[in-house]
């Protein structure tokens, strides 16, 4: 695995190099804890006070960190009356707190699946233990997440979604194989094993001769209110022989097959770049950063893939909050870093790019009224066809 930081802003170099030097693979033996008469708390007051509330609370009121969406200060329990909750006499195995956002679907959602492959888990299930889970929005996971689980050899429809506070006789909570700790992200061998099982399933379904060597995953085909200007960068990669792919227009197995069979993969940073985890060892990966942030999830997944990664800072995202730049909105364009990467000078002027002006006004009341009007007219026309 290698990194090339030749095309990032100078003010980001020190932090990026520091984070890339962190050893993210943990040699850790995973286990499973059992809690008697503990409570399962569905998601509530999502992101109130900047936190995600929900998970498992022991009988004496202690929040179980391994039950959270991810470990850390952003997740916690909420107050409830133990005397008024549903009581269930079953023993259950807690399989996680799921988020349908694709980046979390391939990291946080998969982190407890390793336990299903243990004799201990099989014994518990044979004795009647049921598999349960939570979700961020208290709704079943969409089809694409279900399909990802299928490729890992798991049928999530066999799991029971808990949507009301419930006290169970026993709750078994497996350790996480993908771990959040003090703002960092780490992984273990059992997580790699799950990723490999997904790739193995896809390999049995795909024909290697049908996939291009160089691919660019784009977000320009979705109606994003966070990403602006990507089209100009996408066009440059297309001219260099990259095949442009909108992941959402392909099945999950097709998306993964493209990644497994390419030698060059380029995309913007975020959930879409987390797909690097499915690339083959040694793939050449270009990640276009959209803001002043070092994504620790991405650093861990780069290491899982054992990829050769080049980072390019190609943004002028002046509207991102300083304390949470990753929330956007983002503006990208062919800046000096992009020019140096391609070894060319492009005749691009930000002030002449309509997307730059849309980026600047997209959060104003006037723009929102105009877009609502357009969406209303489009919906009306569609209903009359």
N, C-alpha and C positions, 0 to 999 in steps of 0.2 A: 504494500500500500504506500502511495506517495501523495503529497500535497504540493500544489503550485499556487503560491500567493502573489504572483507577479502582477496581477491585475486587480488588486484591491486598493481602496483608499488608504493612504499612509496612516491615518488615525485609527484604522481598524487592524493594522498589521500585528501589533503586539498582542492584543487580546485574541485574535484569531490563531496566532501561532501558539499561544499559551493553551487554548482549549484543544488544539489539535495534538498537543503533547500529552494530554490526559489519557492514561490507560483505561479504556472503557470496558474491557472484558474482565469480568470477575470470575475468579476460580472459587465458586461458592457452591456448597452442597445444599440443595433446596429441600425443604420439608413441608410439613402441613401441621397447623395448630388446630386444636379442637376447643370450642367454647360452649359450655353448657348453659342453657336458658338465656342465650344472648339474643339481641334484637337486630333485625334487618331494617334499616331506614332508607326508604326510597329517596330519590333526589328531591330536594325542596329548596326554594329560594335561590335558584341557580345564579351564582356569581354575586349574590348579595355581599356587600363588604369585600368584594374581590375574591370570594371563596365559593367552592363547590361543596354543598352540604349533602351528606348521605353516606351510607356504608353500614358497618356493623359496630354495635356498641355492646360491650360485655354486660353481664347481669349486674355488675357493680358500677356501671357507668363509664367505663374506659373505652375510648374510641380505638378501634383496631386499624392501625395505619395501613396494613396490607389489604384492607377492604376498600380503600378510597379509590377514586378515579386514578390518581397517582399519589404516591406518598409526598408529604410536604405540607407547608404552612397554608397552602391554598385550599386544603380539604379539611372538613371537620364534621362533627355531629351537630344535631340541633336538639332543642329541648322537646320532650314529649312526656306524656303521663303513662308510665308503665302499667297502671291499673286498667287503662282503657284500650290497650292494643289487642290485636288478634293473637291468639295462642294456637300454635300448631305443634302437635306432639311428635312430628317427624324429625329424623336426622337428615340434614341436607349438606351438600357440598357447594360452597360458594365459588362461582366461576368468574366473577369479576363485575366491574362497573363500566359498562360499554358506552362508547361515543361513536356515532356513525360517521364523523369526519374521517376521511380516508387515512390521513396520517396517523390518527389514533387507532383506527381499525387494524393497522398492520404493526402497531407497537403495543399500546396499552390493552387492547382487546384480546391479544393473543398470549398475554404473559402468564396465564394460569393453565393454559391448555396442556402443558407438559404433564400435569398431574394425572390426566386421563390415561396416560400410558403406563402408569405404575400399578403394581400388583395391589398395593394398599387401596387405591381408588377402586379398582375392579372388585375387590372384596367388599368394600363399603356399599357399592352399587348392588352387588349380589345379595346383600343383607337388607336392601330396601331403601338406601339413602338416595335422595333425589338431587338433581343438579339445578341450582338456582342462579339468577343473575339480576343485576340492576342496570338501568340505562340513565343517561343524562336527562332525557326528556320523558322518562317513564313510558316510552313507547317501544314496541318490538323493533328490532333492527331491520333496516331496509334490505332488499334482495341482494345488493352487491356485497354487503357484509355477511349475509347468510352464505353466499356463494364462496367467499373467502374461507369461512369456517369449513364448508364442504370440502374444499381442496386440501384442508389440513386434516381431513378424515373425521370431521365432527359435524353432527347435525344439530344446529342450535335450536331447532324446533323441539328437540327433546328436553331443552332447558325450560325452566319455569321462571317467567319474569315476575318479580315481586313488586307490586305497585301500592301496597299499604303496609304500614309498620307492623311487623310480625315477630313474635317471639317463638323461636324453635327450640325443641328439646336439645339438639346438638347442632352446631354449625362448624363444619370443617373448612378451614381457610388455608389454601395452598400458598406458599411463598410466591413472589413474583419473579419471573425469569427475565423481565425487562424492568429496570429499577430506576426510580427517581430518588435522588438523595442530595439534599442541600443544593438544589438548583442544577445538579448534574444529571446525566443519563448514562446508565450502564446496562450491560447485557451479560447473559450467562450462556453456557453451552446448550441448555435445554431450549432457550429461545432460538438459537441457530438451528436446532433440530426441527423445530416447528416450521421455520422458514424453508428449510430443505425439504420437508415433507410436502409443502405447498408446491415448490418447484418440481419435485418428482411427479406429483399429480399432473401438473401442467405439461411436463415433458412427454407424458404418455398420451397427451391429447393433441400435441402440436407437431407440425412438419417443419423442421429446421430450414428447409430450402425456401420457405415462403416469407421469410422475414428479412428486412433490410439491415445492413451493417450499421448505419448511422441514423439515429432517430432523435427527434426533438418533440418532447411532450409539451403541449400548449394548453393555456387556459383561455385563449381568445375566443373559443367557441361557446363559452358560458357567459351569462349576463352578470359578470362580476362587478360589484360596486366598490371593489378594493384595488383592483389591478388596472393600471392605465399605461398605455405606451408599449405593451409587449409586442404588438404586431410588427413594429419597426425592427425589433431584434429578431423575432421569428423569421422575418423575410431574409435577413442576412444569413442565418443558418441554412435556410432553404437553398440559397444560392451556392452554398458550400457543399451541397449534396445530402443534407440531412432530410429525411422523410418526416413531414410534420404529422403528428398524431394527436388527436384530441381523445384522451383516455375514456371520457364518459360516453363516447360513441362506439366503444368496443366492450365486449364481455370481459369479465374479470380475468378469465384464463387467457384471452387474447392479449390483454394488456401485459400480463406477466410474461407471456411467450415472446412478445416484442422485446422486452427487457432482457430476458434470458439469452436471446439469440443475437443481440447487437454487440458491437465492439466499441461504439461511441454513443453516449447518451448525454443529451443536453436538456436543461429545463430551468425554470425559475425556482427559487427556494421556497419551501413550504411543504404542505402535504404531498404535492406532486413530485417534489424531489426526493421524498422519503422512499419513492419507488426504487431508488438505487439498491435497496436491500435485495431485489430480485435479479440484479445484474450478475453476469458471470464474473468470476474472479479475474481481477486485472483489467476490467473494462475501463475505458477512458471516459471520465464523467466531467461535464462542465455544469457548474451550478451558478446561476445568475442571481446574485443577492439583490433584494428589493428595499433594504433599509439598513440602518446602522445597528446590526444585531448579529450575534453568533448563536446559531441554532444548535443547541446541544443534542437534541434528538438527531439532527442530521449528522453530527460528528460521530455519534454512536453507530448509526446505520451505515455510514461510509466504511467504518471499521468492520462491521458484520460482512459487508460485501467484499472487503479487501480490494477496494477500487482505487484507481489513480485519479485523483480529484483536482480539478482546477476551479478556483473561485474567481468570479468576476463581479466587482461592484459596479452596477450599471444603473444607478438610481439617483433621483433627485426628489426623494420623498419628504418634502418639507412639512407635510401635514400630519405625520405620525407623532403620537404622544411620546415624550421623552422617557416616561417610566414604563411604556409598553409599546415599543416601536413595531412589534410583530403584528399588531392588530390592524395596521394600515391607516388610511389608504396609501397605495404605493404608485409612484411614477417611475417608469423605466425608459431608457432611450440609448441610442448608440453614442455613448460618451467616449472620452479618451481611452478608458480602459478597454472598451470593446474594440476601438480602433487598433490599439496595440496588440490585442489578442489576434485579430484577423490580419494585422500587418497592412492595413489600408487606412486611408482617410476618407470619411464619408461626408457628403454635403448635407448635413442635417442641422437645422436650426430649431431649437426647442420652441421659440416664440412663433414659429410657423406651423407647429403641429397642433391640430385641433384637439387632440386628446390631452395636451398640456393644459389648455384652457378649460376643458371639461373637468379635469382633475382638480383645478383650482376652485370651480364653482359648484361641484357636485353635491356639496353638503349645504348649499344655500336653499332657503324656502322657495325661491323662484324656480330654480332648476328642478326641485322635487315636484312642484306643481306641474311644470311642463312635462316631466317624465310620466307622472300619473295620468295626465291627459292623453299622452301618446299610448300608454298601456291600455287605457280605457277604450280608445278608438280601435286599437288592434284587436282587443277582445271582442268588441262589438262586430267588427268586420268578420272575424273568425266564426262567430255564432251565426252569421247570416249566410255563410257559404253552404 
